[in-house]
């Protein structure tokens, strides 16, 4: 049976190509909001970090009504580090809207999400967004998109669908560039025409593949997925199973059932094949589980998720300031929080280590793990993390490393500096085109990008845009030079004072100001040399008489450098850790004792 009253779509694109803005306009024109209702921009980005950074991190469900058809929409992240979110929700939909910026054209993540959609044989409608940009190059971008389709092996039916030209900001769409759009009706009509309606058994035993997990303090875990067969009803008895583990649960009762309408979850007595639903009452439900009627227990296969490429060690904070600022500080708290994250993040891996106080956490990139760190510190956790490392693979007896496809858009004047830096980091340039602004495409080892983003912004005076996505694995490229500067390390514990900081700032750039509490072994700045230097920032001027008591007022300090979480992670050396608390980020040496560090250094030099 075919349900013509429903369409299930996902919106996929590279970061900043306008997915969430388009969803906003679709909600407005779909009648979700009152005409005079005040609505925040990017209403789907509900998380604090999402709104602060202007990026989508978690995939979210919504629905609009158009011409007696309910269109279920899934808004997905655009950043490559959250590609796992895109991969899992594609099992919930029958087609996708591929958004492409009218100036930037296809970017690394565009290739990644399109490849996943084509692999699942999902129909794709291409939407060229931001056609109102003065520098829009729509015709060229359309050609680039079609070239990408052909390159990825798309069949003729994929190429036959119309191109929609839209401005998500203005809320307009058109199928003909010569005729400016007035609203989004051409887009809605294209969805109804070219995205197939859900097809399946309406009368058969119920079957739902869980693609997303939500949590509520009152009802616990909430499973979200599309009904692929039959009808679910509130209070019915169901069985939970899993395709990979083949585990089958005891009969469970479905305590509540919801469908999506606008931004709300609407309680439903029953829902049928094709509906996207949320359900509660099923204990320990997880992503990839199948909920079935007891008369026919049949697990559905879940999409294979791309493996992590970056690892970090999360451990209990053991610095002299441990336990001062955090609410959750023990290994038990840390372990429970990481295990809880595994239930909702399919791209994350957590492994035990030899130490009961440390855990190996693997993710899709630096941003993926830094968002986890930021969420944990906001929730009151206190811990320390190591420098990010790439994960190597053994392929046919050869040690291989992950290679990223990196695209950089830079002003022509700065292209040379970028090419030089990437070359030093073992990157190979694949293509270069453009006049005023140049688009550079490289294949570069993932470890070559560690710490490069801040350099890139400096080299391009903040005008460059770069992005990358995992391309392949290749034999290890050899050594890559790390940071050329050492660290300024505090000699003793105490309060930093002006006199001590004034003497220390001649040695490099400071991270702290007067009055900051420090401990021995804490990194307080960047050394101008390529080796670590111990400084006493707590040293006070020895007073000889009363008139000299105010002499510190004459000392002028430069403003300390404020480091973000990502900048701290980029800065870390092999022998350093980042102490993370709800209020502070402190870089420290693994070995806090100065004498012990010197002995380790001498031992390493002798071994070399």
C-alpha positions, -999 to +999 in steps of 0.1 A: +000+000+000+011+036-007+003+064+017+000+095-005-008+117+025+028+116+038+063+125+026+094+119+046+125+140+036+159+149+050+177+182+042+214+176+037+242+200+028+276+213+037+279+235+068+265+271+064+247+263+031+213+273+047+196+240+058+182+253+091+172+287+076+152+269+049+135+247+075+125+279+093+108+293+062+091+260+054+077+260+089+065+296+085+049+290+051+035+257+062+013+274+088+032+263+119+034+298+133+008+325+136+012+355+113+021+378+142+041+353+161+077+363+170+100+334+160+137+332+167+161+326+138+173+290+133+144+278+155+155+242+150+189+248+166+176+246+201+208+237+220+229+265+236+261+255+218+242+252+185+229+288+189+262+302+201+283+287+173+257+289+145+260+252+136+236+222+138+250+194+159+220+171+164+195+160+137+160+171+145+125+162+134+096+185+124+066+184+101+046+208+080+013+204+061+009+213+024-021+205+002-035+178+026-001+162+027+020+160+058+057+165+051+080+151+078+113+170+077+146+160+093+172+188+097+207+175+097+242+188+107+264+201+079+298+197+096+318+166+087+325+157+123+287+151+128+283+129+097+271+101+119+239+121+126+233+123+088+240+086+082+216+073+108+186+096+099+187+087+062+171+053+072+140+073+083+133+091+050+122+084+014+142+112-002+165+142+004+169+178-005+205+185-013+212+222-006+242+238-024+254+274-019+250+294-052+286+308-048+306+281-030+292+252-050+297+215-039+320+213-009+336+182+009+306+175+031+283+179+000+302+149-016+299+129+017+262+133+023+253+128-014+274+096-016+254+083+015+220+092-001+229+076-034+241+044-017+207+041-001+191+048-035+172+078-021+158+103-047+176+136-045+162+171-053+190+196-058+182+231-043+206+259-053+203+282-023+213+318-017+204+328-053+200+364-041+237+367-034+253+393-056+282+369-064+259+340-072+271+318-101+241+295-104+247+280-138+283+270-130+273+255-097+246+234-114+272+220-137+295+213-108+267+195-090+258+174-120+295+165-124+295+154-088+265+131-095+282+115-124+315+111-105+296+093-077+279+069-102+244+083-101+219+068-126+199+087-151+168+090-129+188+110-104+199+134-131+164+139-145+149+157-115+144+194-117+168+220-101+151+243-076+166+278-071+158+292-037+166+319-012+160+305+022+166+339+038+138+355+017+116+324+017+113+321-021+119+293-046+116+290-084+122+264-111+133+291-136+159+316-127+145+342-151+113+342-131+120+352-095+102+332-068+075+347-046+072+319-019+083+283-013+053+267-032+075+256-061+097+237-036+067+221-019+052+210-052+085+195-063+087+175-031+052+162-036+059+152-072+094+138-070+097+124-035+080+090-033+052+084-008+059+057+019+051+022+006+046-009+027+022-033+045-004-014+064-022-044+078+009-065+087+025-068+122+041-035+134+078-029+128+098+003+136+136+009+132+149+033+158+171+060+143+172+086+171+172+086+208+159+115+230+156+117+268+130+131+291+133+133+329+097+121+334+095+092+309+131+083+304+145+072+270+124+081+239+129+062+207+123+079+173+119+061+140+097+055+110+071+028+110+080+005+081+051-019+086+017-022+103+002+001+130+014+010+165-010+020+192-006+034+227-005+006+254+002-022+229+027-050+237+059-050+217+092-068+214+126-051+211+153-068+190+186-059+172+199-070+138+236-071+149+232-087+183+201-108+176+190-102+212+153-104+218+137-087+248+108-098+269+073-084+260+072-047+268+044-022+270+044+009+248+033+035+274+031+066+251+032+073+214+038+107+197+038+121+161+054+153+150+036+184+140+055+216+136+079+219+165+057+199+188+052+162+196+015+154+195+003+125+216-013+098+193-035+068+201-021+051+170+002+056+140+006+037+108+031+027+082+051+057+069+046+078+100+077+091+119+069+085+156+084+089+191+077+062+217+085+057+254+082+029+278+107+005+262+136+000+286+172+006+274+160+013+238+190+023+216+198+035+180+196+006+156+170-014+176+138-027+160+105-025+178+081-053+166+047-068+172+051-100+192+035-122+164+064-114+140+098-105+155+120-094+127+150-071+131+158-045+104+195-038+094+209-005+104+231+017+082+269+012+087+285+042+104+318+055+093+346+046+118+361+073+141+394+088+131+406+107+162+412+096+198+417+113+231+421+102+267+396+114+292+408+110+328+400+121+363+414+155+372+444+150+395+458+186+396+463+205+428+431+224+420+410+192+416+375+193+430+373+231+435+349+239+407+332+208+394+302+189+408+311+155+392+348+147+397+352+109+402+359+081+377+324+067+384+308+100+373+331+103+342+324+067+331+286+070+335+285+102+315+306+088+286+285+056+285+253+077+284+267+096+254+272+063+236+235+058+237+228+088+215+260+093+195+265+065+170+299+079+158+315+078+193+335+049+208+346+046+245+372+021+256+385+012+290+423+016+296+448+000+320+440+028+345+405+028+361+406+066+361+412+070+323+391+062+292+400+063+255+373+082+236+372+080+198+353+104+175+351+117+140+372+148+145+385+175+168+352+194+167+332+162+174+351+156+207+354+193+216+316+196+216+314+166+239+339+182+262+320+215+262+287+198+270+303+179+299+319+210+314+285+229+312+269+200+330+293+203+360+319+177+351+356+182+359+382+161+341+414+163+320+420+154+284+451+145+264+462+158+230+441+145+200+458+117+181+448+100+148+438+064+146+459+043+123+448+012+104+466-019+092+457-025+055+473-055+038+501-054+063+508-016+057+503+010+084+478+035+070+465+068+083+433+088+075+435+113+047+412+143+046+400+161+015+404+198+023+390+227+004+401+262+011+386+294-004+412+322+000+420+356-015+446+352-042+472+372-022+472+346+005+471+314-016+509+310-016+511+310+022+484+283+024+500+261-002+534+264+016+519+255+050+499+226+037+530+213+018+549+213+051+521+192+066+524+165+039+494+178+020+492+173-018+473+199-039+447+183-062+433+214-079+434+252-080+411+276-098+397+311-095+410+346-099+402+371-071+393+343-047+411+310-053+397+276-044+424+252-034+417+214-029+442+192-011+446+157+002+462+159+036+467+135+065+442+142+093+471+148+118+484+175+094+453+195+102+458+194+140+465+229+151+463+243+116+430+261+117+443+291+138+474+293+115+451+294+085+430+322+098+462+342+106+477+335+072+445+346+054+438+376+077+405+360+087+392+360+051+398+324+043+372+295+046+384+260+050+366+226+054+375+190+052+360+155+052+375+120+055+385+108+020+404+076+024+433+058+042+468+058+028+503+047+040+517+069+067+532+100+051+561+105+075+569+130+102+550+163+104+565+192+123+547+201+154+544+235+169+577+255+169+572+271+203+576+258+238+555+265+269+560+289+298+556+267+329+548+280+364+576+273+389+556+274+421+520+275+433+504+307+444+488+339+430+503+355+399+514+390+406+523+419+383+561+418+390+564+381+382+542+384+351+562+415+339+594+395+339+577+364+323+561+383+294+596+391+280+599+354+274+567+350+253+530+354+253+510+350+286+477+332+291+470+347+326+467+380+343+475+393+378+455+376+406+452+343+388+458+312+410+485+289+395+502+257+405+537+244+398+537+227+364+508+247+350+513+262+315+509+300+318+520+311+283+538+304+250+575+306+250+592+324+221+618+297+218+611+261+207+617+247+242+598+249+275+609+275+300+601+276+337+590+311+350+580+323+385+549+343+379+543+345+417+575+363+424+570+397+441+594+426+441+615+428+473+606+461+490+634+481+505+614+510+519+579+524+521+583+547+490+588+516+468+556+500+478+537+513+448+564+507+422+544+479+406+520+505+393+546+515+368+549+480+353+528+476+321+515+442+312+503+431+278+468+417+277+468+379+282+458+357+253+423+342+258+423+306+245+391+289+234+386+251+240+396+243+204+427+265+206+437+248+239+434+214+222+454+225+192+482+239+215+487+208+236+520+190+233+526+153+239+536+158+275+507+182+283+471+178+294+441+201+294+423+205+327+386+211+320+363+225+347+329+243+345+347+276+350+383+272+338+405+257+311+441+251+323+469+236+303+494+217+325+523+193+322+517+156+328+545+157+353+541+187+375+574+184+394+601+205+378+630+182+388+611+151+376+604+168+342+641+176+338+651+140+345+627+128+319+640+153+294+676+142+300+667+106+297+650+112+263+680+131+250+703+103+260+681+077+243+682+098+211 
